Structures are given as C-alpha cells and as structure tokens.
C-alpha cells in the first residue's frame, strides 16, 4: 500500500536553516529534482499539522520565517 503524502514539510537547508513549506509548492518548484551531493533542501519531517512543524522549526533557532506566494498554472488557467 503506497504511503499517503502529507500536506506540509519541514525542510533543512544546506547551511542549517529550516523552513516549513506546503508539499504543493515543493512539487511545483521542482526542489525534489535536485538530488545528490548538490541537494540544497532535505526533508526532515512531514505532517498534515502545520502548527506542529512550525513549532519544530522554531525550536531549532534557525527557522527562516517566510511566506511563499503560490501561483499555480491550474489557477491561472481558471482565471481566463
């Protein structure tokens, strides 16, 4: 049985910073394609609870607070 994908992800950067992102943005931005020794972001945790991942990131002390404006192709085609 395949694993169900979670909605939110906690990512650790190459230099130790942490961010919480939506899986939809992660897949759209193509971050998963950058694998191997040049991988910039690594998945630390996945959950459907955004608040829990946000608290985990805050506890590290290296959290990068950011808001990503999501614009997806499917939303753009629905506007027309």
C-alpha positions as CSV (number, residue, x, y, z in Angstrom):
1,X,0.0,0.0,0.0
2,X,1.5,3.4,-1.0
3,X,2.3,5.9,1.6
4,X,-0.1,8.9,1.7
5,X,1.7,12.2,1.1
6,X,1.4,14.8,3.9
7,X,0.4,18.4,3.2
8,X,3.3,20.1,5.0
9,X,7.0,19.5,5.0
10,X,9.9,20.7,7.3
11,X,13.0,21.2,5.2
12,X,16.6,21.7,6.4
13,X,18.8,23.8,4.2
14,X,22.4,23.2,3.2
15,X,23.7,25.7,5.8
16,X,21.4,24.6,8.7
17,X,18.3,26.8,8.2
18,X,14.8,25.3,8.5
19,X,11.6,26.2,6.6
20,X,8.1,24.9,6.6
21,X,6.5,24.6,3.1
22,X,3.4,23.2,1.5
23,X,4.0,20.0,-0.4
24,X,2.2,21.5,-3.4
25,X,4.8,24.3,-3.6
26,X,7.6,21.8,-3.1
27,X,6.5,19.8,-6.1
28,X,5.7,22.8,-8.2
29,X,9.1,24.5,-7.5
30,X,10.9,21.3,-8.5
31,X,13.1,21.1,-5.4
32,X,12.8,17.3,-5.4
33,X,14.6,17.1,-8.7
34,X,17.9,18.4,-7.2
35,X,19.1,15.2,-5.6
36,X,22.6,14.0,-4.8
37,X,25.5,16.0,-3.3
38,X,24.2,19.3,-4.6
39,X,20.8,19.0,-2.9
40,X,20.0,22.3,-1.2
41,X,17.0,21.2,0.9
42,X,16.5,17.9,2.7
43,X,13.1,16.7,4.1
44,X,13.3,16.5,7.9
45,X,9.7,15.8,8.7
46,X,6.3,15.6,7.0
47,X,2.9,16.2,8.6
48,X,-0.7,17.4,8.0
49,X,-0.3,19.7,11.0
50,X,1.2,23.0,10.0
51,X,1.4,24.3,13.6
52,X,3.5,21.3,14.8
53,X,6.1,21.6,12.1
54,X,6.2,25.4,12.7
55,X,7.0,24.8,16.4
56,X,9.6,22.2,15.5
57,X,11.3,24.8,13.2
58,X,11.1,27.5,15.9
59,X,12.8,25.1,18.5
60,X,15.9,24.8,16.2
61,X,16.6,28.5,16.5
62,X,17.5,28.6,12.8
63,X,14.0,29.0,11.3
64,X,13.6,31.2,8.3
65,X,10.2,32.8,8.5
66,X,8.9,33.3,5.0
67,X,5.7,33.4,3.1
68,X,5.6,32.0,-0.4
69,X,3.1,33.5,-2.8
70,X,1.8,30.4,-4.6
71,X,0.6,30.9,-8.2
72,X,-0.1,27.6,-10.0
73,X,-0.7,27.0,-13.6
74,X,-4.1,25.4,-13.0
75,X,-5.2,28.6,-11.1
76,X,-4.0,30.8,-13.9
77,X,-6.0,28.8,-16.5
78,X,-9.1,29.0,-14.4
79,X,-9.0,32.8,-14.3
80,X,-9.3,33.2,-18.0
